[in-house]
Amino acid sequence: MQSQNPLIADFVKLANSAAGTFAGMTREARESARERVKETLGGMDFVTREEFDAVKAMAAKARDENEALAARIAVLEAKSSSVT
């Protein structure tokens, strides 16, 4: 049912127009924020999960090798001190 009053009809048109404008502004603000985040994150130097896991494995292997070498040095030092 439409109103016969032109003032109410104009007010309804204005409200509909304002709602559409607000929805458009919201959409535009969301897209702008998304673009800013992409630009900010794009400038950062992130590593992939695969790269991280590879370096983590290399560090664990190096740690194990270091512990093994430390044990060998301790044995050699013990032999050296018992010979002298």
Backbone as CSV, one residue per row, in Angstrom:
resi,resn,N_x,N_y,N_z,CA_x,CA_y,CA_z,C_x,C_y,C_z
1,MET,0.841,-1.162,0.000,0.000,0.000,0.000,0.892,1.233,0.000
2,GLN,0.719,2.070,-1.000,1.523,3.275,-1.083,0.761,4.436,-0.483
3,SER,1.538,5.343,0.068,0.933,6.511,0.694,0.604,7.542,-0.372
4,GLN,-0.480,8.251,-0.144,-0.871,9.319,-1.048,-0.174,10.617,-0.688
5,ASN,0.462,10.649,0.474,1.120,11.853,0.940,2.502,11.961,0.284
6,PRO,2.745,13.019,-0.519,4.029,13.138,-1.201,5.193,13.354,-0.229
7,LEU,4.937,13.940,0.918,5.999,14.149,1.899,6.508,12.804,2.423
8,ILE,5.593,11.897,2.729,5.993,10.569,3.207,6.690,9.798,2.095
9,ALA,6.192,9.903,0.885,6.811,9.214,-0.248,8.239,9.724,-0.460
10,ASP,8.422,11.033,-0.358,9.761,11.601,-0.497,10.676,11.140,0.634
11,PHE,10.121,11.064,1.850,10.910,10.606,2.982,11.338,9.145,2.795
12,VAL,10.451,8.312,2.289,10.770,6.895,2.038,11.846,6.798,0.964
13,LYS,11.738,7.593,-0.090,12.770,7.589,-1.131,14.115,8.016,-0.567
14,LEU,14.102,9.045,0.282,15.326,9.535,0.901,15.943,8.465,1.803
15,ALA,15.104,7.777,2.587,15.595,6.717,3.472,16.183,5.571,2.657
16,ASN,15.526,5.185,1.586,16.043,4.113,0.727,17.364,4.519,0.085
17,SER,17.441,5.750,-0.352,18.668,6.248,-0.965,19.803,6.287,0.054
18,ALA,19.492,6.732,1.269,20.513,6.793,2.318,20.992,5.388,2.676
19,ALA,20.074,4.435,2.735,20.458,3.052,3.051,21.367,2.495,1.960
20,GLY,21.030,2.762,0.714,21.877,2.303,-0.394,23.245,2.949,-0.361
21,THR,23.281,4.245,-0.067,24.551,4.960,0.019,25.391,4.418,1.168
22,PHE,24.765,4.166,2.305,25.482,3.628,3.462,26.036,2.243,3.154
23,ALA,25.264,1.406,2.488,25.734,0.069,2.122,26.926,0.176,1.168
24,GLY,26.858,1.095,0.232,27.976,1.295,-0.697,29.223,1.791,0.005
25,MET,29.038,2.709,0.957,30.184,3.220,1.713,30.813,2.111,2.544
26,THR,29.974,1.267,3.124,30.483,0.150,3.925,31.297,-0.800,3.048
27,ARG,30.773,-1.120,1.892,31.457,-2.004,0.950,32.790,-1.397,0.513
28,GLU,32.767,-0.112,0.219,33.988,0.576,-0.222,35.022,0.633,0.903
29,ALA,34.584,0.898,2.130,35.500,0.936,3.271,36.123,-0.438,3.510
30,ARG,35.329,-1.491,3.381,35.829,-2.848,3.570,36.891,-3.185,2.513
31,GLU,36.608,-2.833,1.265,37.569,-3.097,0.189,38.851,-2.296,0.383
32,SER,38.717,-1.051,0.813,39.882,-0.206,1.055,40.739,-0.778,2.173
33,ALA,40.099,-1.213,3.249,40.843,-1.809,4.371,41.531,-3.083,3.926
34,ARG,40.848,-3.898,3.124,41.438,-5.141,2.621,42.672,-4.847,1.766
35,GLU,42.594,-3.827,0.921,43.735,-3.454,0.086,44.911,-2.970,0.934
36,ARG,44.625,-2.173,1.974,45.695,-1.688,2.856,46.388,-2.839,3.569
37,VAL,45.611,-3.807,4.025,46.199,-4.974,4.694,47.062,-5.761,3.718
38,LYS,46.579,-5.949,2.492,47.368,-6.671,1.484,48.680,-5.949,1.205
39,GLU,48.637,-4.626,1.084,49.854,-3.851,0.831,50.820,-3.968,1.998
40,THR,50.295,-3.886,3.222,51.145,-3.968,4.409,51.782,-5.344,4.515
41,LEU,50.998,-6.382,4.361,51.532,-7.741,4.470,52.418,-8.088,3.283
42,GLY,52.148,-7.507,2.138,52.955,-7.777,0.955,54.375,-7.270,1.106
43,GLY,54.573,-6.222,1.890,55.900,-5.672,2.090,56.715,-6.437,3.110
44,MET,56.061,-7.303,3.868,56.774,-8.070,4.888,57.363,-9.329,4.259
45,ASP,58.424,-9.810,4.860,59.123,-10.971,4.323,58.772,-12.191,5.160
46,PHE,57.729,-12.901,4.767,57.304,-14.099,5.475,57.910,-15.329,4.829
47,VAL,58.087,-16.374,5.611,58.557,-17.642,5.066,57.377,-18.593,4.983
48,THR,57.493,-19.554,4.083,56.438,-20.551,3.966,56.601,-21.585,5.071
49,ARG,55.584,-22.356,5.290,55.635,-23.409,6.309,56.712,-24.430,5.946
50,GLU,56.834,-24.743,4.662,57.829,-25.714,4.226,59.250,-25.217,4.521
51,GLU,59.499,-23.921,4.258,60.815,-23.349,4.551,61.101,-23.384,6.053
52,PHE,60.099,-23.048,6.847,60.264,-23.059,8.302,60.583,-24.465,8.797
53,ASP,59.829,-25.452,8.301,60.065,-26.836,8.727,61.445,-27.321,8.305
54,ALA,61.908,-26.915,7.104,63.229,-27.324,6.635,64.326,-26.742,7.526
55,VAL,64.214,-25.477,7.879,65.225,-24.846,8.739,65.166,-25.440,10.142
56,LYS,63.977,-25.751,10.614,63.823,-26.370,11.929,64.512,-27.739,11.956
57,ALA,64.336,-28.518,10.894,64.981,-29.829,10.808,66.502,-29.678,10.741
58,MET,66.975,-28.690,9.991,68.421,-28.452,9.902,68.982,-28.069,11.269
59,ALA,68.270,-27.257,12.018,68.729,-26.837,13.345,68.765,-28.027,14.301
60,ALA,67.767,-28.891,14.234,67.745,-30.080,15.100,68.906,-31.006,14.756
61,LYS,69.176,-31.186,13.464,70.293,-32.036,13.039,71.620,-31.441,13.510
62,ALA,71.778,-30.128,13.373,73.011,-29.475,13.808,73.185,-29.602,15.317
63,ARG,72.091,-29.494,16.056,72.153,-29.639,17.512,72.595,-31.054,17.890
64,ASP,72.024,-32.054,17.212,72.407,-33.449,17.483,73.875,-33.692,17.157
65,GLU,74.326,-33.172,16.010,75.735,-33.329,15.631,76.646,-32.638,16.641
66,ASN,76.243,-31.482,17.121,77.029,-30.750,18.114,77.152,-31.549,19.408
67,GLU,76.054,-32.149,19.838,76.095,-32.965,21.051,76.988,-34.190,20.865
68,ALA,76.918,-34.811,19.682,77.768,-35.978,19.405,79.242,-35.577,19.401
69,LEU,79.562,-34.444,18.799,80.948,-33.976,18.768,81.438,-33.622,20.166
70,ALA,80.579,-33.031,20.968,80.961,-32.697,22.346,81.272,-33.967,23.127
71,ALA,80.489,-35.013,22.912,80.753,-36.283,23.594,82.079,-36.882,23.127
72,ARG,82.356,-36.829,21.827,83.639,-37.354,21.310,84.818,-36.576,21.879
73,ILE,84.670,-35.258,21.970,85.758,-34.431,22.526,85.985,-34.797,23.988
74,ALA,84.907,-35.014,24.725,85.047,-35.391,26.133,85.793,-36.711,26.265
75,VAL,85.501,-37.678,25.394,86.193,-38.967,25.419,87.664,-38.772,25.085
76,LEU,87.952,-38.002,24.043,89.345,-37.764,23.650,90.116,-37.029,24.741
77,GLU,89.482,-36.063,25.387,90.135,-35.347,26.474,90.417,-36.272,27.656
78,ALA,89.480,-37.186,27.922,89.676,-38.131,29.014,90.858,-39.067,28.715
79,LYS,90.934,-39.528,27.453,92.067,-40.389,27.057,93.367,-39.618,27.126
80,SER,93.320,-38.366,26.680,94.527,-37.534,26.663,95.029,-37.260,28.070
81,SER,94.152,-37.013,28.989,94.578,-36.708,30.352,95.072,-37.963,31.061
82,SER,94.574,-39.144,30.672,95.047,-40.380,31.326,96.392,-40.798,30.766
83,VAL,96.748,-40.393,29.549,98.038,-40.734,28.943,99.143,-39.861,29.552
84,THR,98.868,-38.656,29.853,99.897,-37.750,30.355,100.175,-37.890,31.792
